[in-house]
């Protein structure tokens, strides 16, 4: 048995913002993917994944939700046969490894599932997001449901608020000099501790003010610029966003990258931002001239996401 492939995702803009109802923009990232499989021969990796699926099965069997039900009998049978999630998506890197797994379980075992082929109204999208939020909470304690939604639909998704999400089009990639890239911190990040730090910071009035007046404002502007392809304005807003993150989200940025982050802002050659909750994993970069930045950041692992 081999299930369909589900891809990684990149939240281009909106990390932490989507928790607090500001905008976000997520795109599928096809360089990494995962699929459910049943193996003939068990390995340490397949057994570890199978064990994880067993825990997820227990969690799903206790959900008791009006939103979704699963064919638990078949799911249990497949797990007993040694089913595992065969994935190239790195865990703890902010690119949706648990989201792809949740999407694949929903796709194969949900009763009366909402399919990608039907007319996806806002109500259906919201329902899917709520279902995925419930399912993915198994991994993170609290989930927006956005990662699995992106993986399941394999479409760019614009988040206007927690109750308003829609598929969107992004400009076609051009063979331009500018690019979005991933920078590998080579540290595994954990979502839960980072979200806890953020929630504690939000108790501070000054931080809340900065968050709504600067962070959310710059994020929204970046999304608008990106969607209409206004490169000049995008880089201007990216610089502001990168500064705000460096000044106010230091615990989420691995300390070895603080200097590199500031270097980008000072040189105006590239701007860095968090990819997901931070704390490790990937850091997202926006370069005005990607080839030049590749030379500047020689010795670091960079991966190209999007050219414009």
C-alpha positions in Angstrom: 0.0 0.0 0.0 1.2 3.5 -0.8 -0.9 6.6 -0.3 -0.9 9.8 -2.3 1.9 12.3 -1.7 1.4 15.3 0.5 3.8 18.2 0.4 5.5 20.4 2.9 4.4 24.0 3.3 6.0 27.3 3.9 4.3 30.1 5.8 5.8 33.0 3.9 4.2 35.6 6.2 2.1 35.4 9.3 4.0 33.4 11.9 2.5 34.3 15.3 0.2 36.7 13.6 -2.2 34.0 12.6 -2.5 33.0 16.3 -3.7 36.6 16.9 -6.0 36.9 13.9 -3.8 39.0 11.6 -3.0 37.9 8.0 -0.9 35.1 6.7 0.2 33.6 3.4 1.2 29.9 3.1 2.5 28.1 0.0 3.1 24.5 -0.7 6.8 23.5 -1.0 7.2 20.5 -3.3 10.8 19.7 -2.5 9.7 17.7 0.6 6.8 15.3 0.8 5.4 12.3 2.6 3.0 9.4 2.0 1.5 6.6 4.1 3.0 3.2 3.3 3.0 -0.3 4.6 6.4 -1.8 4.5 7.4 -5.4 3.9 10.5 -5.0 6.1 10.5 -3.0 9.3 13.4 -0.6 10.2 14.0 1.6 13.2 12.6 4.5 11.3 9.4 2.7 10.1 8.8 1.3 13.6 9.2 4.8 15.2 6.7 6.2 12.8 4.3 3.3 13.3 4.5 3.9 17.1 3.6 7.5 16.6 0.7 6.6 14.4 -0.5 4.3 17.1 -0.6 7.2 19.6 -2.4 9.3 17.0 -4.9 6.6 16.5 -5.7 6.6 20.3 -6.0 10.4 20.2 -8.4 10.3 17.2 -10.5 7.5 18.7 -11.1 9.8 21.8 -11.9 12.9 19.8 -15.7 12.6 19.8 -16.3 15.6 17.6 -19.3 16.6 15.5 -17.0 17.9 12.8 -15.4 14.6 11.8 -15.3 10.9 12.3 -12.9 8.3 11.0 -12.9 4.7 9.9 -11.0 3.7 13.0 -11.3 0.0 12.3 -9.4 0.2 9.0 -6.9 2.7 10.5 -6.1 0.3 13.3 -5.8 -2.7 10.9 -3.3 -0.8 8.7 -1.3 0.3 11.7 -1.2 -3.3 12.9 0.1 -4.2 9.5 3.1 -1.9 10.0 1.9 1.3 8.3 4.2 4.3 8.7 4.6 7.8 7.2 7.4 7.8 4.7 8.5 11.4 4.7 11.4 13.6 3.5 10.0 16.6 5.4 12.4 17.5 8.2 10.8 17.5 11.6 11.1 20.6 13.8 12.0 22.8 10.8 8.9 24.9 10.4 7.8 23.4 7.1 4.8 21.3 8.2 6.0 17.7 8.8 3.0 17.0 11.1 0.7 18.9 8.7 1.4 16.5 5.8 0.9 13.5 8.1 -2.5 14.9 9.3 -3.6 15.6 5.7 -2.7 12.0 4.6 -4.6 10.5 7.6 -7.7 12.7 6.9 -7.5 11.8 3.2 -7.5 8.1 3.7 -9.6 7.5 6.8 -12.1 10.4 7.3 -15.7 9.6 6.8 -17.6 11.9 4.4 -14.4 13.8 3.7 -14.4 17.2 1.9 -12.4 16.6 -1.3 -10.1 18.9 -3.2 -12.2 18.3 -6.4 -15.4 19.8 -5.1 -16.4 23.4 -5.0 -14.5 24.7 -2.0 -16.7 27.3 -0.5 -15.4 29.4 2.4 -17.6 27.4 4.8 -16.0 24.1 3.6 -12.5 25.6 3.9 -13.2 26.8 7.4 -14.6 23.4 8.3 -11.5 21.7 7.0 -9.2 24.1 8.9 -11.2 23.4 12.1 -10.9 19.6 11.6 -7.2 19.9 10.9 -6.8 22.1 13.9 -8.3 19.4 16.1 -6.2 16.6 14.5 -2.9 18.5 14.6 -3.4 19.5 18.2 -2.1 16.0 19.0 1.3 17.2 18.0 1.5 20.8 19.2 -1.0 21.2 21.9 -2.6 24.1 19.9 -2.8 24.2 16.2 -4.3 26.7 13.7 -4.9 23.8 11.3 -3.2 25.8 8.5 -0.3 23.4 7.8 -2.5 20.4 7.1 -4.9 22.5 5.1 -2.1 23.8 2.9 -0.7 20.3 2.5 -4.2 18.8 1.7 -5.1 21.4 -0.9 -1.6 21.9 -2.3 -2.6 25.5 -3.1 -1.3 28.9 -1.8 -3.7 30.0 1.0 -4.4 33.5 2.2 -5.4 33.8 5.8 -7.4 36.9 6.4 -8.4 35.9 9.9 -9.0 32.7 11.8 -12.5 32.4 10.4 -11.7 33.6 6.8 -9.3 31.6 4.7 -9.2 31.4 0.9 -7.1 29.8 -1.8 -5.1 32.5 -3.7 -2.9 32.9 -6.7 0.7 34.0 -6.4 2.5 35.6 -9.3 4.2 33.2 -11.7 7.9 32.6 -10.9 10.1 34.8 -13.1 13.8 34.2 -13.8 14.5 37.4 -11.9 17.4 38.1 -9.6 15.3 38.3 -6.4 14.4 35.1 -4.5 12.9 33.7 -1.4 15.2 31.1 0.1 15.5 28.8 3.2 18.6 29.0 5.4 19.2 25.9 7.5 20.0 26.7 11.1 21.0 23.0 11.7 19.1 23.2 15.0 15.8 21.3 15.6 13.1 23.7 16.8 10.1 22.9 18.9 6.9 24.7 18.4 5.3 24.5 21.9 8.1 26.2 23.9 8.3 29.0 21.3 4.5 29.6 21.4 4.6 29.7 25.2 7.3 32.4 25.1 5.1 34.4 22.6 2.0 34.0 24.8 3.9 35.2 27.8 5.2 38.2 25.9 1.6 39.1 24.8 0.7 39.7 28.5 3.0 42.8 28.2 1.1 45.8 27.0 4.2 47.3 25.2 4.7 44.0 23.3 1.0 43.9 22.3 1.2 47.5 21.0 4.3 46.7 19.0 2.6 43.5 17.7 -0.5 45.2 16.3 1.1 48.5 15.2 4.3 47.2 13.7 4.6 43.5 13.3 1.0 42.9 12.0 1.1 46.0 9.9 4.4 45.2 8.2 3.2 41.5 7.7 0.0 42.6 6.0 1.9 45.0 3.7 4.4 42.3 2.7 1.5 40.0 1.8 -0.2 42.6 -0.3 3.1 43.5 -2.1 3.9 39.8 -2.7 0.5 39.0 -4.1 0.5 41.9 -6.6 4.2 41.5 -7.4 5.4 44.9 -6.2 9.0 43.9 -5.5 10.3 47.4 -4.5 7.6 47.9 -1.9 8.0 44.3 -0.7 11.7 44.7 0.1 11.0 48.0 1.9 8.4 46.3 4.1 10.5 43.2 4.5 13.3 45.4 5.9 10.9 46.8 8.5 9.5 43.4 9.4 13.0 41.9 9.7 14.0 44.7 12.1 10.9 44.3 14.2 11.5 40.6 14.5 15.2 41.0 15.4 14.3 43.5 18.1 11.3 41.8 19.6 11.5 38.0 18.9 15.1 37.4 19.8 14.4 34.1 21.8 12.9 32.7 18.6 16.1 33.4 16.6 19.0 31.0 17.3 21.7 33.2 18.8 24.3 32.1 16.2 22.2 33.9 13.6 21.6 37.3 15.3 24.7 38.8 13.6 23.8 37.4 10.2 20.3 38.8 10.6 21.6 42.3 11.3 24.1 42.0 8.5 21.3 41.6 6.0 19.4 44.6 7.3 22.5 46.8 7.3 23.7 45.7 3.8 20.1 45.7 2.3 21.2 42.6 0.3 18.8 40.2 2.1 16.3 40.2 4.9 15.7 37.3 7.2 12.4 36.3 9.0 11.1 33.4 11.0 9.9 30.3 9.2 7.1 29.0 11.5 7.6 29.4 15.2 11.4 29.7 15.0 13.8 28.4 17.7 15.7 26.5 15.1 14.8 24.7 11.8 14.7 26.9 8.8 15.0 30.7 8.6 13.3 32.4 5.7 15.3 34.8 3.6 14.4 37.3 0.9 17.3 38.3 -1.4 17.4 41.2 -3.9 20.1 39.3 -5.8 20.1 35.6 -4.9 23.4 34.8 -6.7 25.2 37.5 -4.8 23.7 36.4 -1.4 24.7 32.8 -2.1 28.3 34.0 -2.3 27.9 36.1 0.9 26.4 33.2 2.8 28.9 30.6 1.5 29.3 27.9 4.1 25.5 28.0 5.0 23.0 25.6 3.5 20.6 27.6 1.4 17.6 26.2 -0.6 15.7 28.2 -3.2 12.0 28.5 -2.7 10.7 31.1 -5.2 12.3 33.4 -7.8 10.9 36.8 -8.9 
